[in-house]
Amino acid sequence: MHDASPLATRPIPAAAGIGLRAPHMPRVLAERPRVPWFEMHSENFFGAGGAIHDALERVRADYPLSLHGVGLSLGSADALDGEHLTTLRALVRRYQPGLVSDHICWGAIGGTHLNDLLPLPFTAEALDLMVTRVQQVQDALGREFLVENVSSYLTFRHAEMTEWEFVAELVRRAGCGLLLDVNNVYVNSVNHGFDAHAYLRAMPRAAVREIHLAGFTRKNDLAVPLLIDSHSRPVDAEVWALYAEALDRFGPVPTLIEWDQDLPELEVLLAEAGRAEALLDVRRTRAA
């Protein structure tokens, strides 16, 4: 993989972009739709070359780009995977994305990758580890790194703080940015019975660099409410309401529509992004 690039970094605008997945790539390259920016999963481009990089180079020539990782496993008891981090650094240098991010989670242990974004215990020990890991990544990349709150389906009895306290303190201590997934805040608020509005109020205003929106699946055949962060349907009305509240607190922030399963036609994603853009427009008008 190339280790340097003539590209200049193109900042991500405070507008609504979409996650670009492989089935939509041919249309994007052929039609060049009016999308403010795209986000791609970093690990999909860890190979050194080939058609997938040719396509990404063409996208990057016309659109601002964000790279969103799913494999750093920042909270694992294992050391950071040096090869993974080195490959990510080369990818970032090659494409000069406006934003780079991964998750507040773990997903590998003992060399085994579990292919999931698993929750951390909200303890001082886990917080110390995450602060160290995020700082390691920022040092390696030579730039700000964003961390994203994840959805979860269990909590730990030995937790010493709430999720929002953990996330806010991590961002403050590590000196990183926050990718605030509003859908995940809502999903967890239902699954674990907390106040989603209190979560938003706890987030450091200046640290929020990006917002994610996605659709969830509601499980109706259980004794207790359960939402699954499936990324397989339109954004729920309750999440749109929470997003509007987030914009009131944090101002216009780059916003991404995520859709990873049961992928619809591109027009559906563009319509979802258009709805987010309308809410962003309201906040821009208020700020003017």
C-alpha positions as CSV (number, residue, x, y, z in Angstrom):
1,M,0.0,0.0,0.0
2,H,1.2,3.5,-0.7
3,D,2.5,5.3,2.4
4,A,2.1,8.9,1.2
5,S,-0.3,10.8,-0.9
6,P,-0.5,14.0,-2.9
7,L,-4.1,14.5,-1.8
8,A,-4.9,17.3,0.6
9,T,-7.3,16.6,3.4
10,R,-10.9,17.6,2.5
11,P,-12.8,18.5,5.7
12,I,-16.1,16.7,6.2
13,P,-18.9,19.3,5.9
14,A,-21.6,19.8,8.5
15,A,-24.0,18.0,6.2
16,A,-25.7,14.6,5.8
17,G,-23.6,11.9,4.1
18,I,-24.1,8.2,3.7
19,G,-22.1,5.1,4.3
20,L,-21.0,3.9,0.9
21,R,-21.3,0.1,0.5
22,A,-20.0,-2.0,-2.4
23,P,-23.4,-2.6,-4.1
24,H,-23.9,1.1,-4.6
25,M,-20.3,1.9,-5.7
26,P,-21.0,1.4,-9.5
27,R,-23.9,3.9,-9.4
28,V,-22.0,6.4,-7.4
29,L,-19.1,6.2,-9.9
30,A,-21.3,6.4,-12.9
31,E,-23.8,9.0,-11.7
32,R,-21.9,11.1,-9.2
33,P,-24.9,11.8,-7.0
34,R,-25.1,15.0,-5.0
35,V,-23.9,13.7,-1.7
36,P,-21.9,15.9,0.6
37,W,-19.6,13.1,1.8
38,F,-19.2,9.4,2.1
39,E,-18.0,7.1,4.9
40,M,-16.2,3.8,4.2
41,H,-15.2,1.0,6.5
42,S,-11.4,1.1,6.9
43,E,-10.8,-2.6,7.0
44,N,-12.4,-3.2,3.6
45,F,-9.4,-1.4,2.1
46,F,-6.6,-3.1,4.0
47,G,-5.5,-5.0,0.9
48,A,-2.7,-3.3,-1.0
49,G,-4.4,-2.6,-4.3
50,G,-6.8,-3.9,-6.9
51,A,-10.2,-2.8,-8.2
52,I,-11.5,-1.8,-4.8
53,H,-8.7,0.8,-4.4
54,D,-9.3,2.0,-7.9
55,A,-12.9,2.7,-7.1
56,L,-12.1,4.4,-3.8
57,E,-9.5,6.7,-5.5
58,R,-12.2,7.8,-7.9
59,V,-14.7,8.4,-5.1
60,R,-12.1,10.3,-3.1
61,A,-11.3,12.5,-6.1
62,D,-14.9,13.9,-6.0
63,Y,-16.1,13.6,-2.4
64,P,-14.8,14.2,1.1
65,L,-14.2,10.9,2.8
66,S,-14.4,9.5,6.3
67,L,-12.8,6.2,7.3
68,H,-14.7,4.3,10.0
69,G,-13.0,1.2,11.6
70,V,-14.5,-1.8,13.2
71,G,-11.4,-3.9,14.0
72,L,-9.0,-2.0,16.3
73,S,-10.5,-3.7,19.4
74,L,-9.4,-0.8,21.5
75,G,-10.7,-2.1,24.8
76,S,-9.2,-5.6,24.6
77,A,-6.9,-7.0,27.3
78,D,-4.6,-7.9,24.4
79,A,-2.1,-5.2,23.2
80,L,-3.1,-3.2,20.2
81,D,-2.5,-5.1,17.0
82,G,0.5,-3.4,15.6
83,E,0.0,-4.7,12.0
84,H,-3.6,-3.4,12.0
85,L,-2.5,0.0,13.2
86,T,0.3,0.2,10.7
87,T,-2.0,-0.7,7.9
88,L,-4.6,1.9,9.1
89,R,-1.9,4.6,9.2
90,A,-0.9,3.8,5.6
91,L,-4.5,3.9,4.5
92,V,-5.0,7.3,6.2
93,R,-1.9,8.7,4.6
94,R,-3.0,7.5,1.2
95,Y,-6.5,8.9,1.2
96,Q,-6.2,11.8,3.7
97,P,-9.8,11.4,5.1
98,G,-11.5,14.2,6.8
99,L,-12.3,12.0,9.8
100,V,-11.0,8.7,11.2
101,S,-12.9,6.7,13.8
102,D,-13.5,3.4,15.6
103,H,-15.5,2.1,18.5
104,I,-15.5,2.1,22.3
105,C,-15.5,-1.6,22.6
106,W,-13.4,-4.8,22.2
107,G,-13.8,-7.6,19.7
108,A,-10.6,-9.7,19.8
109,I,-8.8,-11.7,22.5
110,G,-6.0,-14.2,22.4
111,G,-5.6,-13.7,18.7
112,T,-9.2,-14.7,18.1
113,H,-11.5,-12.1,16.4
114,L,-15.1,-12.4,17.4
115,N,-16.5,-10.2,14.6
116,D,-18.5,-8.1,16.9
117,L,-18.4,-4.8,18.8
118,L,-18.5,-6.0,22.4
119,P,-19.3,-3.7,25.3
120,L,-16.8,-2.8,28.0
121,P,-17.3,-2.8,31.8
122,F,-17.6,0.9,32.8
123,T,-14.8,0.7,35.4
124,A,-11.9,2.9,36.2
125,E,-9.5,0.2,35.0
126,A,-11.3,-0.1,31.6
127,L,-11.3,3.7,31.3
128,D,-7.6,3.9,32.0
129,L,-6.9,1.3,29.3
130,M,-9.1,3.0,26.7
131,V,-7.4,6.4,27.4
132,T,-4.0,4.8,26.8
133,R,-5.2,3.0,23.6
134,V,-6.8,6.1,22.1
135,Q,-3.7,8.1,22.7
136,Q,-1.6,5.4,21.1
137,V,-3.7,5.5,18.0
138,Q,-3.6,9.3,17.8
139,D,0.2,9.3,18.2
140,A,0.5,6.7,15.5
141,L,-1.8,8.5,13.1
142,G,-0.5,12.0,13.9
143,R,-4.0,13.4,14.0
144,E,-7.3,13.5,16.0
145,F,-9.1,10.2,16.2
146,L,-12.8,9.8,17.0
147,V,-14.4,7.1,19.2
148,E,-18.0,5.9,18.9
149,N,-20.4,4.7,21.6
150,V,-21.7,1.3,20.8
151,S,-25.0,-0.5,21.2
152,S,-25.2,-3.2,23.9
153,Y,-27.5,-5.9,25.2
154,L,-26.0,-6.5,28.7
155,T,-24.5,-4.6,31.5
156,F,-21.8,-5.5,34.1
157,R,-22.6,-5.8,37.8
158,H,-19.2,-4.4,38.7
159,A,-19.6,-1.2,36.7
160,E,-18.4,1.9,38.6
161,M,-20.0,4.6,36.4
162,T,-22.7,5.0,33.8
163,E,-22.1,4.6,30.1
164,W,-22.3,8.4,29.5
165,E,-19.9,9.2,32.4
166,F,-17.4,6.7,30.9
167,V,-17.7,8.1,27.4
168,A,-17.5,11.7,28.4
169,E,-14.5,11.1,30.7
170,L,-12.7,9.0,27.9
171,V,-13.0,11.9,25.5
172,R,-11.8,14.5,28.0
173,R,-8.8,12.5,29.2
174,A,-7.7,11.1,25.8
175,G,-8.1,14.4,24.0
176,C,-9.9,12.8,21.1
177,G,-13.1,13.5,19.3
178,L,-16.5,11.8,19.7
179,L,-18.5,10.1,17.0
180,L,-21.9,10.2,18.7
181,D,-24.2,7.5,17.5
182,V,-27.6,8.8,18.4
183,N,-29.3,5.5,17.4
184,N,-27.0,3.6,19.8
185,V,-27.9,6.0,22.6
186,Y,-31.6,5.4,22.0
187,V,-31.2,1.6,21.6
188,N,-29.2,1.4,24.9
189,S,-31.7,3.7,26.7
190,V,-34.5,1.2,25.9
191,N,-32.4,-1.9,26.5
192,H,-31.0,-0.8,29.9
193,G,-33.7,1.6,31.1
194,F,-31.8,5.0,31.2
195,D,-32.6,8.5,30.1
196,A,-31.3,9.2,26.6
197,H,-31.7,12.9,27.1
198,A,-29.4,12.8,30.2
199,Y,-26.8,10.9,28.0
200,L,-26.8,13.8,25.4
201,R,-26.5,16.4,28.2
202,A,-23.4,14.6,29.6
203,M,-21.5,14.7,26.3
204,P,-18.8,17.4,26.0
205,R,-20.2,19.9,23.4
206,A,-16.9,20.7,21.7
207,A,-15.9,17.1,21.3
208,V,-18.7,15.9,19.0
209,R,-17.3,15.8,15.5
210,E,-19.8,13.4,13.8
211,I,-23.2,11.9,14.4
212,H,-24.4,8.5,13.2
213,L,-28.0,7.6,12.5
214,A,-29.3,4.1,11.6
215,G,-32.4,1.9,11.9
216,F,-32.9,-0.7,14.6
217,T,-35.0,-3.9,14.9
218,R,-37.6,-4.2,17.7
219,K,-38.0,-7.6,19.3
220,N,-41.6,-8.0,20.3
221,D,-41.7,-11.6,21.5
222,L,-39.8,-11.1,24.7
223,A,-40.7,-10.4,28.3
224,V,-38.7,-7.1,28.3
225,P,-38.1,-4.5,25.6
226,L,-35.2,-5.2,23.4
227,L,-33.9,-3.2,20.4
228,I,-31.2,-4.6,18.0
229,D,-28.9,-2.2,16.3
230,S,-29.4,-3.9,12.9
231,H,-28.7,-1.1,10.5
232,S,-31.4,-2.7,8.3
233,R,-34.2,-0.2,8.1
234,P,-35.1,3.5,8.1
235,V,-34.2,5.7,11.1
236,D,-37.0,5.4,13.8
237,A,-39.1,8.4,14.7
238,E,-37.8,8.4,18.3
239,V,-34.2,8.5,17.0
240,W,-35.1,11.5,14.7
241,A,-36.5,13.3,17.7
242,L,-33.3,12.6,19.7
243,Y,-31.2,13.7,16.7
244,A,-33.0,17.0,16.6
245,E,-32.2,17.4,20.3
246,A,-28.6,16.6,19.7
247,L,-28.4,19.3,17.0
248,D,-29.9,21.8,19.5
249,R,-27.1,20.9,21.9
250,F,-24.1,20.4,19.6
251,G,-25.0,22.5,16.6
252,P,-24.8,21.4,12.9
253,V,-22.5,18.4,12.9
254,P,-21.5,16.1,10.0
255,T,-24.2,13.4,10.1
256,L,-24.1,9.9,8.5
257,I,-26.9,7.5,7.5
258,E,-25.7,4.0,8.2
259,W,-27.4,1.0,6.4
260,D,-25.5,-2.3,6.3
261,Q,-28.1,-5.1,6.1
262,D,-31.0,-5.6,3.7
263,L,-29.5,-2.8,1.7
264,P,-32.1,-0.8,-0.2
265,E,-31.8,1.2,-3.4
266,L,-29.5,4.2,-3.3
267,E,-32.5,6.5,-3.4
268,V,-33.7,5.3,0.0
269,L,-30.4,6.3,1.6
270,L,-30.4,9.6,-0.2
271,A,-34.0,10.3,1.2
272,E,-32.8,9.5,4.7
273,A,-29.9,11.8,4.3
274,G,-32.3,14.4,2.9
275,R,-34.3,14.2,6.1
276,A,-31.2,14.7,8.2
277,E,-30.2,17.6,6.0
278,A,-33.6,19.3,6.6
279,L,-33.0,19.2,10.3
280,L,-29.5,20.5,9.8
281,D,-30.9,23.4,7.8
282,V,-33.2,24.4,10.6
283,R,-30.2,24.7,13.0
284,R,-28.1,26.6,10.4
285,T,-30.9,29.1,10.0
286,R,-31.2,29.5,13.8
287,A,-27.5,30.1,14.0
288,A,-27.4,32.7,11.2
